[in-house]
Structures are given as structure tokens and as C-alpha cells.
């Protein structure tokens, strides 16, 4: 199985924007989880995490995105970071058979500065990093 980034959706409510993506990853959830839950994993495809306390209520600072706290944490399944002013980044993993998983991604932010194309490129990097082993 190869990974894929399905069509993202974008919604705007006043000054708040919501991006949603469904990303299919050719690895089990346990193998993908570190990409969302560790500084090394986040830096490999998204952005460096200068601070990351891996627990509900823990502090988080994502370079270029902001500082805040972890507002949802279910090991191997859900990591949600509320950062900056009104920003939220949610990674929700689900099994897709024995050897793959699906990421349901939500990004909520105010103002401008992020796009579907930027996130699609990030997810393509994630797929390449987490691709099948030789």
C-alpha cells in the first residue's frame, strides 16, 4: 500500500479558518505516532518542537506556529495542540487494516498565513518519511 493525501477542505467562519485532511499512511498507528508526538518526529516533516511535554495539559511550542498546551492526548491515537492565538492542530489516527492507518487532521487558525497547498506538501513529506521499509 502507498500513502495518499485525499482532497483537503477549507472553511472560513469570520476570521477563523479550518483545514481538514484525510491522509492514508502505509504504516501501523504505532509506527506513525512518533511523527506527531515527539520533537524529532514533528521536526522531520512539519516544524521543530522547541518544547513538548507529552501529556494532557503539557506545554508545547511549535516553531513558527506558537506556544500553548496539549489539549487532547490519547497515546497512539490523538494529539491536539492549542497554540498561538486561537490556533489548534489536531492529529487523529485510526487503524486501516493491520499494516496501515488513516490520519484525520484538523487545523484551526485566525488570520492568514497557512494554506491547503502548504499542508499537502507537509503530508507528502510525512508519507515519504513513513513509507514502506525496503
N, CA, C and O atoms as CSV, one atom per row, in Angstrom:
chain,resi,resn,atom,element,x,y,z
A,1,UNK,N,N,0.846,-1.181,0.000
A,1,UNK,CA,C,0.000,0.000,0.000
A,1,UNK,C,C,0.892,1.246,0.000
A,1,UNK,O,O,1.917,1.298,0.681
A,2,UNK,N,N,0.483,2.227,-0.766
A,2,UNK,CA,C,1.183,3.501,-0.746
A,2,UNK,C,C,0.326,4.512,-0.012
A,2,UNK,O,O,-0.883,4.325,0.130
A,3,UNK,N,N,0.946,5.579,0.452
A,3,UNK,CA,C,0.211,6.624,1.140
A,3,UNK,C,C,-0.467,7.551,0.149
A,3,UNK,O,O,-0.122,7.579,-1.032
A,4,UNK,N,N,-1.433,8.308,0.641
A,4,UNK,CA,C,-2.108,9.287,-0.199
A,4,UNK,C,C,-2.676,10.405,0.664
A,4,UNK,O,O,-3.025,10.208,1.828
A,5,UNK,N,N,-2.756,11.572,0.060
A,5,UNK,CA,C,-3.374,12.727,0.700
A,5,UNK,C,C,-4.657,12.990,-0.060
A,5,UNK,O,O,-4.626,13.399,-1.221
A,6,UNK,N,N,-5.787,12.757,0.593
A,6,UNK,CA,C,-7.053,12.989,-0.084
A,6,UNK,C,C,-7.368,14.479,-0.078
A,6,UNK,O,O,-6.750,15.246,0.661
A,7,UNK,N,N,-8.302,14.875,-0.879
A,7,UNK,CA,C,-8.634,16.288,-1.023
A,7,UNK,C,C,-8.882,16.941,0.326
A,7,UNK,O,O,-9.688,16.458,1.122
A,8,UNK,N,N,-8.196,18.023,0.574
A,8,UNK,CA,C,-8.418,18.779,1.792
A,8,UNK,C,C,-9.639,19.663,1.645
A,8,UNK,O,O,-10.066,19.972,0.533
A,9,UNK,N,N,-10.193,20.066,2.766
A,9,UNK,CA,C,-11.297,21.019,2.737
A,9,UNK,C,C,-10.911,22.225,3.568
A,9,UNK,O,O,-10.151,22.124,4.531
A,10,UNK,N,N,-11.448,23.358,3.179
A,10,UNK,CA,C,-11.153,24.603,3.861
A,10,UNK,C,C,-12.457,25.336,4.111
A,10,UNK,O,O,-13.289,25.468,3.214
A,11,UNK,N,N,-12.629,25.810,5.333
A,11,UNK,CA,C,-13.823,26.576,5.696
A,11,UNK,C,C,-13.376,27.849,6.398
A,11,UNK,O,O,-12.348,27.869,7.075
A,12,UNK,N,N,-14.153,28.901,6.231
A,12,UNK,CA,C,-13.866,30.153,6.923
A,12,UNK,C,C,-15.128,30.606,7.634
A,12,UNK,O,O,-16.209,30.653,7.048
A,13,UNK,N,N,-14.970,30.938,8.908
A,13,UNK,CA,C,-16.069,31.461,9.719
A,13,UNK,C,C,-15.568,32.761,10.334
A,13,UNK,O,O,-14.850,32.747,11.334
A,14,UNK,N,N,-15.952,33.893,9.726
A,14,UNK,CA,C,-15.416,35.174,10.190
A,14,UNK,C,C,-13.930,35.209,9.907
A,14,UNK,O,O,-13.516,35.099,8.753
A,15,UNK,N,N,-13.117,35.361,10.949
A,15,UNK,CA,C,-11.666,35.408,10.812
A,15,UNK,C,C,-11.010,34.074,11.176
A,15,UNK,O,O,-9.784,33.977,11.234
A,16,UNK,N,N,-11.835,33.040,11.423
A,16,UNK,CA,C,-11.316,31.718,11.792
A,16,UNK,C,C,-11.383,30.785,10.589
A,16,UNK,O,O,-12.415,30.667,9.929
A,17,UNK,N,N,-10.260,30.128,10.321
A,17,UNK,CA,C,-10.164,29.200,9.200
A,17,UNK,C,C,-10.001,27.779,9.731
A,17,UNK,O,O,-9.336,27.556,10.743
A,18,UNK,N,N,-10.613,26.828,9.041
A,18,UNK,CA,C,-10.498,25.410,9.373
A,18,UNK,C,C,-10.026,24.651,8.145
A,18,UNK,O,O,-10.620,24.749,7.071
A,19,UNK,N,N,-8.950,23.894,8.315
A,19,UNK,CA,C,-8.480,22.989,7.274
A,19,UNK,C,C,-8.667,21.561,7.766
A,19,UNK,O,O,-8.385,21.252,8.924
A,20,UNK,N,N,-9.142,20.695,6.884
A,20,UNK,CA,C,-9.311,19.278,7.209
A,20,UNK,C,C,-8.660,18.452,6.106
A,20,UNK,O,O,-8.811,18.748,4.920
A,21,UNK,N,N,-7.935,17.413,6.512
A,21,UNK,CA,C,-7.344,16.483,5.553
A,21,UNK,C,C,-7.541,15.065,6.048
A,21,UNK,O,O,-7.617,14.812,7.250
A,22,UNK,N,N,-7.620,14.146,5.100
A,22,UNK,CA,C,-7.601,12.717,5.375
A,22,UNK,C,C,-6.357,12.186,4.673
A,22,UNK,O,O,-6.231,12.284,3.453
A,23,UNK,N,N,-5.438,11.623,5.458
A,23,UNK,CA,C,-4.167,11.158,4.918
A,23,UNK,C,C,-4.041,9.668,5.211
A,23,UNK,O,O,-4.168,9.242,6.359
A,24,UNK,N,N,-3.793,8.882,4.174
A,24,UNK,CA,C,-3.603,7.443,4.329
A,24,UNK,C,C,-2.103,7.167,4.397
A,24,UNK,O,O,-1.341,7.559,3.514
A,25,UNK,N,N,-1.702,6.484,5.468
A,25,UNK,CA,C,-0.283,6.212,5.706
A,25,UNK,C,C,-0.028,4.708,5.694
A,25,UNK,O,O,-0.765,3.954,6.329
A,26,UNK,N,N,1.014,4.259,4.975
A,26,UNK,CA,C,1.276,2.827,4.816
A,26,UNK,C,C,2.078,2.227,5.972
A,26,UNK,O,O,2.981,1.420,5.750
A,27,UNK,N,N,1.752,2.614,7.184
A,27,UNK,CA,C,2.406,2.107,8.390
A,27,UNK,C,C,1.346,1.931,9.470
A,27,UNK,O,O,0.322,2.614,9.442
A,28,UNK,N,N,1.571,1.032,10.418
A,28,UNK,CA,C,0.640,0.908,11.547
A,28,UNK,C,C,0.681,2.162,12.421
A,28,UNK,O,O,1.664,2.902,12.423
A,29,UNK,N,N,-0.378,2.379,13.144
A,29,UNK,CA,C,-0.501,3.558,14.002
A,29,UNK,C,C,0.698,3.737,14.921
A,29,UNK,O,O,1.203,4.848,15.082
A,30,UNK,N,N,1.149,2.649,15.520
A,30,UNK,CA,C,2.246,2.719,16.486
A,30,UNK,C,C,3.528,3.236,15.848
A,30,UNK,O,O,4.332,3.886,16.516
A,31,UNK,N,N,3.730,2.954,14.561
A,31,UNK,CA,C,4.923,3.414,13.855
A,31,UNK,C,C,4.809,4.884,13.447
A,31,UNK,O,O,5.821,5.574,13.322
A,32,UNK,N,N,3.597,5.355,13.243
A,32,UNK,CA,C,3.365,6.731,12.799
A,32,UNK,C,C,3.262,7.698,13.977
A,32,UNK,O,O,3.637,8.863,13.845
A,33,UNK,N,N,2.769,7.247,15.105
A,33,UNK,CA,C,2.523,8.098,16.274
A,33,UNK,C,C,3.686,9.031,16.618
A,33,UNK,O,O,3.434,10.207,16.879
A,34,UNK,N,N,4.947,8.577,16.634
A,34,UNK,CA,C,6.046,9.476,16.984
A,34,UNK,C,C,6.157,10.706,16.075
A,34,UNK,O,O,6.713,11.720,16.496
A,35,UNK,N,N,5.650,10.645,14.856
A,35,UNK,CA,C,5.692,11.789,13.946
A,35,UNK,C,C,4.842,12.956,14.441
A,35,UNK,O,O,5.044,14.094,14.018
A,36,UNK,N,N,3.896,12.681,15.330
A,36,UNK,CA,C,3.019,13.713,15.877
A,36,UNK,C,C,3.292,13.995,17.342
A,36,UNK,O,O,2.853,15.016,17.870
A,37,UNK,N,N,4.014,13.096,18.004
A,37,UNK,CA,C,4.098,13.144,19.463
A,37,UNK,C,C,5.508,13.289,20.014
A,37,UNK,O,O,5.701,13.223,21.228
A,38,UNK,N,N,6.505,13.487,19.140
A,38,UNK,CA,C,7.879,13.668,19.611
A,38,UNK,C,C,8.501,14.855,18.881
A,38,UNK,O,O,8.143,15.134,17.737
A,39,UNK,N,N,9.423,15.550,19.530
A,39,UNK,CA,C,10.097,16.666,18.849
A,39,UNK,C,C,10.799,16.222,17.566
A,39,UNK,O,O,10.734,16.921,16.554
A,40,UNK,N,N,11.467,15.071,17.596
A,40,UNK,CA,C,12.167,14.574,16.417
A,40,UNK,C,C,11.187,14.250,15.287
A,40,UNK,O,O,11.437,14.562,14.123
A,41,UNK,N,N,10.087,13.629,15.648
A,41,UNK,CA,C,9.089,13.272,14.646
A,41,UNK,C,C,8.463,14.484,13.983
A,41,UNK,O,O,8.328,14.522,12.760
A,42,UNK,N,N,8.077,15.479,14.779
A,42,UNK,CA,C,7.481,16.697,14.228
A,42,UNK,C,C,8.478,17.451,13.348
A,42,UNK,O,O,8.111,17.956,12.287
A,43,UNK,N,N,9.731,17.528,13.783
A,43,UNK,CA,C,10.751,18.260,13.028
A,43,UNK,C,C,11.028,17.608,11.670
A,43,UNK,O,O,11.399,18.302,10.723
A,44,UNK,N,N,10.857,16.309,11.561
A,44,UNK,CA,C,11.174,15.598,10.329
A,44,UNK,C,C,10.251,15.963,9.168
A,44,UNK,O,O,10.643,15.853,8.006
A,45,UNK,N,N,9.006,16.403,9.481
A,45,UNK,CA,C,8.081,16.668,8.377
A,45,UNK,C,C,7.300,17.970,8.514
A,45,UNK,O,O,6.755,18.464,7.527
A,46,UNK,N,N,7.235,18.538,9.724
A,46,UNK,CA,C,6.396,19.715,9.954
A,46,UNK,C,C,7.225,20.894,10.439
A,46,UNK,O,O,7.561,21.778,9.650
A,47,UNK,N,N,7.558,20.922,11.718
A,47,UNK,CA,C,8.324,22.022,12.293
A,47,UNK,C,C,8.969,21.559,13.592
A,47,UNK,O,O,8.443,20.659,14.246
A,48,UNK,N,N,10.088,22.148,13.981
A,48,UNK,CA,C,10.691,21.775,15.262
A,48,UNK,C,C,9.765,22.106,16.442
A,48,UNK,O,O,9.099,23.141,16.456
A,49,UNK,N,N,9.744,21.215,17.412
A,49,UNK,CA,C,9.032,21.455,18.664
A,49,UNK,C,C,10.086,21.852,19.690
A,49,UNK,O,O,10.830,21.006,20.185
A,50,UNK,N,N,10.147,23.141,20.007
A,50,UNK,CA,C,11.131,23.618,20.975
A,50,UNK,C,C,10.790,23.160,22.389
A,50,UNK,O,O,11.678,22.961,23.218
A,51,UNK,N,N,9.493,22.996,22.654
A,51,UNK,CA,C,9.006,22.459,23.930
A,51,UNK,C,C,7.903,21.468,23.595
A,51,UNK,O,O,7.034,21.760,22.773
A,52,UNK,N,N,7.932,20.294,24.229
A,52,UNK,CA,C,6.849,19.323,24.056
A,52,UNK,C,C,6.816,18.430,25.288
A,52,UNK,O,O,7.664,17.555,25.463
A,53,UNK,N,N,5.815,18.668,26.143
A,53,UNK,CA,C,5.594,17.841,27.330
A,53,UNK,C,C,4.467,16.878,26.986
A,53,UNK,O,O,3.301,17.269,27.030
A,54,UNK,N,N,4.780,15.622,26.641
A,54,UNK,CA,C,3.814,14.683,26.070
A,54,UNK,C,C,2.780,14.151,27.066
A,54,UNK,O,O,2.849,13.012,27.528
A,55,UNK,N,N,1.830,15.018,27.370
A,55,UNK,CA,C,0.735,14.648,28.274
A,55,UNK,C,C,-0.362,15.699,28.162
A,55,UNK,O,O,-0.105,16.826,27.739
A,56,UNK,N,N,-1.569,15.338,28.536
A,56,UNK,CA,C,-2.674,16.283,28.540
A,56,UNK,C,C,-2.326,17.458,29.447
A,56,UNK,O,O,-1.949,17.254,30.601
A,57,UNK,N,N,-2.445,18.669,28.948
A,57,UNK,CA,C,-2.126,19.867,29.721
A,57,UNK,C,C,-0.672,20.271,29.653
A,57,UNK,O,O,-0.294,21.317,30.182
A,58,UNK,N,N,0.161,19.450,29.003
A,58,UNK,CA,C,1.580,19.754,28.890
A,58,UNK,C,C,1.827,20.960,27.997
A,58,UNK,O,O,0.994,21.309,27.160
A,59,UNK,N,N,2.976,21.591,28.184
A,59,UNK,CA,C,3.358,22.744,27.381
A,59,UNK,C,C,3.847,22.297,26.009
A,59,UNK,O,O,4.397,21.207,25.850
A,60,UNK,N,N,3.632,23.170,25.018
A,60,UNK,CA,C,4.117,22.914,23.665
A,60,UNK,C,C,4.486,24.247,23.009
A,60,UNK,O,O,3.775,25.242,23.149
A,61,UNK,N,N,5.603,24.244,22.298
A,61,UNK,CA,C,6.000,25.374,21.469
A,61,UNK,C,C,6.436,24.824,20.127
A,61,UNK,O,O,7.434,24.110,20.032
A,62,UNK,N,N,5.686,25.157,19.096
A,62,UNK,CA,C,5.990,24.725,17.738
A,62,UNK,C,C,6.544,25.919,16.981
A,62,UNK,O,O,5.855,26.921,16.787
A,63,UNK,N,N,7.792,25.801,16.557
A,63,UNK,CA,C,8.483,26.917,15.912
A,63,UNK,C,C,7.696,27.436,14.710
A,63,UNK,O,O,7.297,26.666,13.836
A,64,UNK,N,N,7.482,28.732,14.679
A,64,UNK,CA,C,6.756,29.367,13.590
A,64,UNK,C,C,5.248,29.280,13.728
A,64,UNK,O,O,4.516,29.858,12.925
A,65,UNK,N,N,4.779,28.564,14.737
A,65,UNK,CA,C,3.341,28.377,14.925
A,65,UNK,C,C,2.861,28.981,16.240
A,65,UNK,O,O,1.786,29.579,16.290
A,66,UNK,N,N,3.644,28.832,17.300
A,66,UNK,CA,C,3.294,29.437,18.579
A,66,UNK,C,C,3.453,28.493,19.751
A,66,UNK,O,O,3.807,27.324,19.605
A,67,UNK,N,N,3.177,29.046,20.915
A,67,UNK,CA,C,3.250,28.295,22.177
A,67,UNK,C,C,1.853,28.110,22.726
A,67,UNK,O,O,0.945,28.890,22.442
A,68,UNK,N,N,1.696,27.051,23.527
A,68,UNK,CA,C,0.402,26.791,24.133
A,68,UNK,C,C,0.461,25.530,24.955
A,68,UNK,O,O,1.428,25.279,25.673
A,69,UNK,N,N,-0.600,24.730,24.840
A,69,UNK,CA,C,-0.644,23.490,25.616
A,69,UNK,C,C,-1.273,22.365,24.821
A,69,UNK,O,O,-1.910,22.577,23.789
A,70,UNK,N,N,-1.074,21.163,25.336
A,70,UNK,CA,C,-1.656,19.971,24.736
A,70,UNK,C,C,-3.075,19.838,25.281
A,70,UNK,O,O,-3.277,19.672,26.484
A,71,UNK,N,N,-4.052,19.915,24.381
A,71,UNK,CA,C,-5.455,19.938,24.792
A,71,UNK,C,C,-6.170,18.610,24.550
A,71,UNK,O,O,-7.329,18.455,24.935
A,72,UNK,N,N,-5.496,17.658,23.920
A,72,UNK,CA,C,-6.010,16.287,23.804
A,72,UNK,C,C,-4.795,15.380,23.642
A,72,UNK,O,O,-3.875,15.695,22.888
A,73,UNK,N,N,-4.795,14.247,24.354
A,73,UNK,CA,C,-3.663,13.331,24.303
A,73,UNK,C,C,-4.157,11.927,24.607
A,73,UNK,O,O,-4.505,11.621,25.747
A,74,UNK,N,N,-4.187,11.082,23.600
A,74,UNK,CA,C,-4.561,9.680,23.740
A,74,UNK,C,C,-3.468,8.903,23.007
A,74,UNK,O,O,-3.487,8.810,21.779
A,75,UNK,N,N,-2.527,8.352,23.752
A,75,UNK,CA,C,-1.324,7.749,23.181
A,75,UNK,C,C,-1.660,6.809,22.029
A,75,UNK,O,O,-2.562,5.977,22.126
A,76,UNK,N,N,-0.918,6.960,20.945
A,76,UNK,CA,C,-1.056,6.221,19.697
A,76,UNK,C,C,-2.291,6.599,18.891
A,76,UNK,O,O,-2.527,6.013,17.835
A,77,UNK,N,N,-3.095,7.569,19.358
A,77,UNK,CA,C,-4.324,7.908,18.636
A,77,UNK,C,C,-4.504,9.404,18.397
A,77,UNK,O,O,-4.678,9.813,17.249
A,78,UNK,N,N,-4.469,10.234,19.440
A,78,UNK,CA,C,-4.830,11.644,19.302
A,78,UNK,C,C,-3.806,12.539,19.987
A,78,UNK,O,O,-3.456,12.341,21.150
A,79,UNK,N,N,-3.339,13.526,19.236
A,79,UNK,CA,C,-2.519,14.605,19.790
A,79,UNK,C,C,-3.124,15.905,19.277
A,79,UNK,O,O,-3.281,16.102,18.072
A,80,UNK,N,N,-3.459,16.785,20.210
A,80,UNK,CA,C,-4.016,18.081,19.827
A,80,UNK,C,C,-3.259,19.168,20.553
A,80,UNK,O,O,-3.112,19.143,21.775
A,81,UNK,N,N,-2.777,20.130,19.774
A,81,UNK,CA,C,-2.007,21.245,20.304
A,81,UNK,C,C,-2.778,22.533,20.068
A,81,UNK,O,O,-3.139,22.844,18.933
A,82,UNK,N,N,-3.031,23.285,21.137
A,82,UNK,CA,C,-3.654,24.595,21.019
A,82,UNK,C,C,-2.536,25.607,21.211
A,82,UNK,O,O,-1.973,25.729,22.299
A,83,UNK,N,N,-2.220,26.331,20.141
A,83,UNK,CA,C,-1.048,27.203,20.119
A,83,UNK,C,C,-1.396,28.561,19.528
A,83,UNK,O,O,-2.383,28.720,18.809
A,84,UNK,N,N,-0.551,29.535,19.856
A,84,UNK,CA,C,-0.762,30.865,19.310
A,84,UNK,C,C,-2.084,31.428,19.773
A,84,UNK,O,O,-2.625,31.009,20.797
A,85,UNK,N,N,-2.596,32.364,19.031
A,85,UNK,CA,C,-3.868,32.998,19.382
A,85,UNK,C,C,-5.007,32.293,18.653
A,85,UNK,O,O,-5.259,32.548,17.475
A,86,UNK,N,N,-5.686,31.407,19.366
A,86,UNK,CA,C,-6.839,30.714,18.787
A,86,UNK,C,C,-6.488,29.607,17.818
A,86,UNK,O,O,-7.346,29.160,17.057
A,87,UNK,N,N,-5.245,29.155,17.831
A,87,UNK,CA,C,-4.847,28.113,16.887
A,87,UNK,C,C,-4.956,26.725,17.492
A,87,UNK,O,O,-4.707,26.529,18.682
A,88,UNK,N,N,-5.329,25.768,16.661
A,88,UNK,CA,C,-5.433,24.380,17.116
A,88,UNK,C,C,-4.967,23.474,15.991
A,88,UNK,O,O,-5.315,23.673,14.827
A,89,UNK,N,N,-4.166,22.464,16.360
A,89,UNK,CA,C,-3.693,21.468,15.414
A,89,UNK,C,C,-4.036,20.112,16.013
A,89,UNK,O,O,-3.591,19.782,17.112
A,90,UNK,N,N,-4.835,19.320,15.283
A,90,UNK,CA,C,-5.287,18.021,15.808
A,90,UNK,C,C,-4.903,16.901,14.845
A,90,UNK,O,O,-5.212,16.945,13.654
A,91,UNK,N,N,-4.224,15.899,15.393
A,91,UNK,CA,C,-3.856,14.690,14.664
A,91,UNK,C,C,-4.632,13.533,15.284
A,91,UNK,O,O,-4.468,13.243,16.469
A,92,UNK,N,N,-5.466,12.878,14.503
A,92,UNK,CA,C,-6.286,11.766,14.999
A,92,UNK,C,C,-6.024,10.558,14.093
A,92,UNK,O,O,-6.390,10.560,12.918
A,93,UNK,N,N,-5.390,9.537,14.652
A,93,UNK,CA,C,-5.061,8.319,13.903
A,93,UNK,C,C,-6.114,7.235,14.114
A,93,UNK,O,O,-6.654,7.067,15.208
A,94,UNK,N,N,-6.390,6.503,13.027
A,94,UNK,CA,C,-7.290,5.355,13.074
A,94,UNK,C,C,-6.651,4.211,12.301
A,94,UNK,O,O,-5.952,4.440,11.314
A,95,UNK,N,N,-6.886,2.987,12.743
A,95,UNK,CA,C,-6.367,1.812,12.035
A,95,UNK,C,C,-7.020,1.702,10.660
A,95,UNK,O,O,-8.184,2.052,10.464
A,96,UNK,N,N,-6.226,1.204,9.721
A,96,UNK,CA,C,-6.728,0.896,8.381
A,96,UNK,C,C,-6.126,-0.456,8.005
A,96,UNK,O,O,-5.199,-0.532,7.199
A,97,UNK,N,N,-6.658,-1.508,8.591
A,97,UNK,CA,C,-6.096,-2.836,8.433
A,97,UNK,C,C,-4.936,-3.022,9.400
A,97,UNK,O,O,-4.725,-2.199,10.290
A,98,UNK,N,N,-4.191,-4.096,9.226
A,98,UNK,CA,C,-3.116,-4.431,10.165
A,98,UNK,C,C,-1.852,-3.621,9.928
A,98,UNK,O,O,-1.076,-3.412,10.861
A,99,UNK,N,N,-1.624,-3.160,8.702
A,99,UNK,CA,C,-0.352,-2.531,8.359
A,99,UNK,C,C,-0.462,-1.084,7.904
A,99,UNK,O,O,0.492,-0.557,7.331
A,100,UNK,N,N,-1.583,-0.427,8.137
A,100,UNK,CA,C,-1.748,0.953,7.680
A,100,UNK,C,C,-2.635,1.716,8.662
A,100,UNK,O,O,-3.266,1.136,9.546
A,101,UNK,N,N,-2.658,3.038,8.475
A,101,UNK,CA,C,-3.540,3.860,9.297
A,101,UNK,C,C,-3.988,5.082,8.501
A,101,UNK,O,O,-3.458,5.388,7.433
A,102,UNK,N,N,-4.967,5.758,9.054
A,102,UNK,CA,C,-5.522,6.968,8.454
A,102,UNK,C,C,-5.366,8.095,9.465
A,102,UNK,O,O,-5.664,7.929,10.648
A,103,UNK,N,N,-4.897,9.237,8.989
A,103,UNK,CA,C,-4.811,10.441,9.801
A,103,UNK,C,C,-5.970,11.352,9.438
A,103,UNK,O,O,-6.159,11.704,8.274
A,104,UNK,N,N,-6.740,11.727,10.443
A,104,UNK,CA,C,-7.769,12.761,10.279
A,104,UNK,C,C,-7.184,14.012,10.916
A,104,UNK,O,O,-6.994,14.080,12.130
A,105,UNK,N,N,-6.904,14.991,10.080
A,105,UNK,CA,C,-6.183,16.186,10.505
A,105,UNK,C,C,-7.104,17.399,10.485
A,105,UNK,O,O,-7.889,17.582,9.554
A,106,UNK,N,N,-6.999,18.227,11.526
A,106,UNK,CA,C,-7.724,19.494,11.584
A,106,UNK,C,C,-6.760,20.593,12.003
A,106,UNK,O,O,-6.000,20.436,12.958
A,107,UNK,N,N,-6.799,21.697,11.288
A,107,UNK,CA,C,-6.018,22.883,11.659
A,107,UNK,C,C,-6.971,24.055,11.713
A,107,UNK,O,O,-7.614,24.394,10.720
A,108,UNK,N,N,-7.060,24.678,12.891
A,108,UNK,CA,C,-7.891,25.858,13.094
A,108,UNK,C,C,-6.961,27.026,13.401
A,108,UNK,O,O,-6.072,26.914,14.246
A,109,UNK,N,N,-7.170,28.144,12.713
A,109,UNK,CA,C,-6.326,29.311,12.950
A,109,UNK,C,C,-7.064,30.581,12.552
A,109,UNK,O,O,-8.065,30.544,11.836
A,110,UNK,N,N,-6.547,31.702,13.033
A,110,UNK,CA,C,-7.104,33.010,12.698
A,110,UNK,C,C,-6.151,33.740,11.779
A,110,UNK,O,O,-4.940,33.524,11.820
A,111,UNK,N,N,-6.705,34.605,10.952
A,111,UNK,CA,C,-5.877,35.394,10.057
A,111,UNK,C,C,-5.444,34.601,8.841
A,111,UNK,O,O,-6.074,33.613,8.465
A,112,UNK,N,N,-4.369,35.045,8.239
A,112,UNK,CA,C,-3.844,34.416,7.018
A,112,UNK,C,C,-2.546,33.705,7.345
A,112,UNK,O,O,-2.106,33.698,8.495
A,113,UNK,N,N,-1.947,33.122,6.360
A,113,UNK,CA,C,-0.612,32.580,6.558
A,113,UNK,C,C,-0.479,31.084,6.392
A,113,UNK,O,O,0.647,30.587,6.355
A,114,UNK,N,N,-1.557,30.341,6.289
A,114,UNK,CA,C,-1.455,28.901,6.056
A,114,UNK,C,C,-2.394,28.547,4.912
A,114,UNK,O,O,-3.426,29.185,4.707
A,115,UNK,N,N,-2.007,27.512,4.176
A,115,UNK,CA,C,-2.826,27.132,3.031
A,115,UNK,C,C,-2.931,25.621,2.914
A,115,UNK,O,O,-2.150,24.871,3.499
A,116,UNK,N,N,-3.921,25.200,2.137
A,116,UNK,CA,C,-4.073,23.774,1.850
A,116,UNK,C,C,-2.821,23.233,1.179
A,116,UNK,O,O,-2.367,22.133,1.496
A,117,UNK,N,N,-2.257,24.010,0.242
A,117,UNK,CA,C,-1.077,23.557,-0.505
A,117,UNK,C,C,0.108,23.314,0.432
A,117,UNK,O,O,0.829,22.330,0.269
A,118,UNK,N,N,0.318,24.197,1.408
A,118,UNK,CA,C,1.419,24.005,2.364
A,118,UNK,C,C,1.238,22.725,3.158
A,118,UNK,O,O,2.186,21.958,3.332
A,119,UNK,N,N,0.023,22.490,3.642
A,119,UNK,CA,C,-0.221,21.277,4.423
A,119,UNK,C,C,-0.122,20.030,3.557
A,119,UNK,O,O,0.383,19.002,4.009
A,120,UNK,N,N,-0.599,20.109,2.317
A,120,UNK,CA,C,-0.490,18.956,1.411
A,120,UNK,C,C,0.985,18.593,1.219
A,120,UNK,O,O,1.336,17.414,1.247
A,121,UNK,N,N,1.850,19.589,1.025
A,121,UNK,CA,C,3.287,19.336,0.862
A,121,UNK,C,C,3.869,18.698,2.124
A,121,UNK,O,O,4.697,17.791,2.035
A,122,UNK,N,N,3.443,19.166,3.292
A,122,UNK,CA,C,3.916,18.573,4.553
A,122,UNK,C,C,3.503,17.107,4.639
A,122,UNK,O,O,4.310,16.252,5.003
A,123,UNK,N,N,2.249,16.820,4.305
A,123,UNK,CA,C,1.773,15.440,4.393
A,123,UNK,C,C,2.480,14.540,3.386
A,123,UNK,O,O,2.703,13.361,3.664
A,124,UNK,N,N,2.833,15.075,2.229
A,124,UNK,CA,C,3.605,14.284,1.265
A,124,UNK,C,C,4.981,13.956,1.832
A,124,UNK,O,O,5.488,12.856,1.611
A,125,UNK,N,N,5.601,14.895,2.564
A,125,UNK,CA,C,6.872,14.600,3.243
A,125,UNK,C,C,6.666,13.523,4.296
A,125,UNK,O,O,7.482,12.610,4.425
A,126,UNK,N,N,5.576,13.629,5.050
A,126,UNK,CA,C,5.270,12.625,6.076
A,126,UNK,C,C,5.130,11.238,5.453
A,126,UNK,O,O,5.662,10.263,5.984
A,127,UNK,N,N,4.425,11.146,4.342
A,127,UNK,CA,C,4.263,9.852,3.666
A,127,UNK,C,C,5.621,9.316,3.244
A,127,UNK,O,O,5.894,8.128,3.411
A,128,UNK,N,N,6.470,10.170,2.703
A,128,UNK,CA,C,7.801,9.723,2.274
A,128,UNK,C,C,8.619,9.209,3.450
A,128,UNK,O,O,9.293,8.185,3.339
A,129,UNK,N,N,8.563,9.916,4.578
A,129,UNK,CA,C,9.309,9.506,5.779
A,129,UNK,C,C,8.759,8.202,6.316
A,129,UNK,O,O,9.528,7.312,6.678
A,130,UNK,N,N,7.467,8.072,6.375
A,130,UNK,CA,C,6.817,6.908,6.971
A,130,UNK,C,C,6.500,5.830,5.956
A,130,UNK,O,O,5.727,4.915,6.239
A,131,UNK,N,N,7.095,5.931,4.762
A,131,UNK,CA,C,6.789,4.983,3.692
A,131,UNK,C,C,7.221,3.563,4.022
A,131,UNK,O,O,7.874,3.326,5.039
A,132,UNK,N,N,6.857,2.625,3.169
A,132,UNK,CA,C,7.193,1.223,3.416
A,132,UNK,C,C,8.695,1.018,3.521
A,132,UNK,O,O,9.467,1.682,2.830
A,133,UNK,N,N,9.101,0.115,4.370
A,133,UNK,CA,C,10.512,-0.226,4.509
A,133,UNK,C,C,10.972,-1.031,3.300
A,133,UNK,O,O,10.188,-1.779,2.716
A,134,UNK,N,N,12.258,-0.879,2.917
A,134,UNK,CA,C,12.748,-1.642,1.745
A,134,UNK,C,C,12.779,-3.124,2.017
A,134,UNK,O,O,13.162,-3.904,1.145
